[in-house]
Amino acid sequence: MFEVLVYMFENYFEADIHPDHDTLSKELFAAGFDQDDINGAFDWFSALETMSAKTGEQVTGFGVGLRVYSDIEIKKLSSESLSFMMFLEQAKVLSPAQRELVIDRAMALPQTEIGIDETRWIVLMALWNQDKASDYLFVEDAMFSDNRPTLH
């Protein structure tokens, strides 16, 4: 299902192309994706949009509270993913509400473990949905680019 989400994001949503549900479903099926994965991706993305609208109202507050992860979250989210989200929150790229959105969407994926690559995509999709992706893309580029900037 995650591959369908990435494909949808790269080929449609990032380019601001929003075909209707049936057309998109047929195109995804023709691209070789399983219908169950397509339906799961639609449900996942629909929940992201709904939650993003609610979270978008809370984006301005950056708290100093401590997030304690449940055993289920620790088991599913890789330590790299947890560290990455903490870094983004400390860099004020993610608000606590956005972090919770990312965690919720990561936990909703069917994989048994969510690694750093999946987390990076989820963060990008969540922030893109709120028109907040530019700060993230700058940080992402600085951290993961082969041509890292020289710090003076």
N, C-alpha and C positions, 0 to 999 in steps of 0.2 A: 504494500500500500504506500509506503514512503516514497518509492520510486515514482509512483503516479503523482504524488504531491509535488515533487521536485520538477517533474516533466510539465505539469500544469503551470507551475510558477514560472519556469524558464520560458515556456512557449506561449503563454497566454497572459497571465496576470502582470508579469513584469513589463510586457509590451503594451499593457492596458487594453488587451483584447478580451472581451467578455462574451463569448458565445453562449447561447441558451443551453440549458442543462442537457437536452436531448442531443443537440449537435455535438457538444463537447464529449458526451458519453460515447457517441458513435466514433468520433475521431480518436479517442483514447483506445477504444476497442480495436479499431483498425491499426493503431500503432503497436498492438500486441499485448495490451494490458488485460488482465482478467477482470470480468465484470464485477466480481465481489470486491476486488481491490479498488476498482473505479468507484463503486458505491460507498465504500469505506472512506475513500479520499474525499468524496463530496460531503459526507457527513462530518468528517474531521475539519474540512475547510469552512463549512457552514458554521460550526461551533466556534472556530477561530474568529470569523467575522462578527458573530454575535458577541463574543467575549471582548473582542477588540473595541467594539463600540462602547461597551460599558467601562472597559479599562481605560480607554482614551480620555474619559472624564477625570481620571485619577492620576494621570501621568505626571503632573507637575510636582507632586510631593516626593522628595527623596528622604527616606527616614534613616534613622540611625539604629533601628531595632535589629535584633538577631533572628535569623531564620533557622529554625531547628527542623531538619528533615526527618521524615518518618522512616522506619526500617524498609518499607516497600520502595520509597523514593531512592534511598541509598543503594538498594539492591539493583534498581533499574537504571538509574542515572550514573554514568561513569564518573569517577573522581575528576577526570579532566573536564567533563561537562559542568559539574558543580563548581569547580574552580573558575571556569570560564564565565559562568553566570555571575559569580561573585565579583570577578574582575570588572565585568561590564557594569554591574551595579555600582561599584566603587568609582568607576570612571564616569558615572552619571549618564551612561548610555541607556541603561535599563532602570526604570523605577521599580520599587517593590511590587507594584500592581502588575507591571509588565513581566517581571520575573515570575510571578505566580501564573500568569497566562502561559508563559513558556513552559513552566513545569507541568501545568495541566495538559497542555497539548502534547508534551513529550510522554507523559504517563498514558495518554489516550492511544498512543501508537501500539500496534500489536507485538513489536519486537520485545524480547526479554531484556535486552540491554540497549540503552541509548548512548551512543558514543559522541565524541566531540563533533564529528561531521554532521550527524543528525541535529545536534544542538545548534550548531551554527546556522543550519538551514531554517530551523524552527524560529530562532531569533530573527533572522532576516525576514521570514514571512510575517511574523507578528509585527515587527516594526514597520515593514512595508505597508501592511494593512492600516497602519495608523499614520502614514506619511511621515515616519520618523527614521527612515532607513539611512539617511545621509550620514549621521554621526556614526552609526554602526559600521557602514561601509568604509569610512575613513579608518576606524580602529581596526577593522578586519584586514584591510589592505596593509596597514602598518605592521600588524602582527604576523600575517601569514604570507605576505608577498616575498618573492625571491629577492627583490630589490628593496630591502628595508632601508628606511631613511637613516641618515647619519645624525645622531644626537650630539649636540654641542653643549 
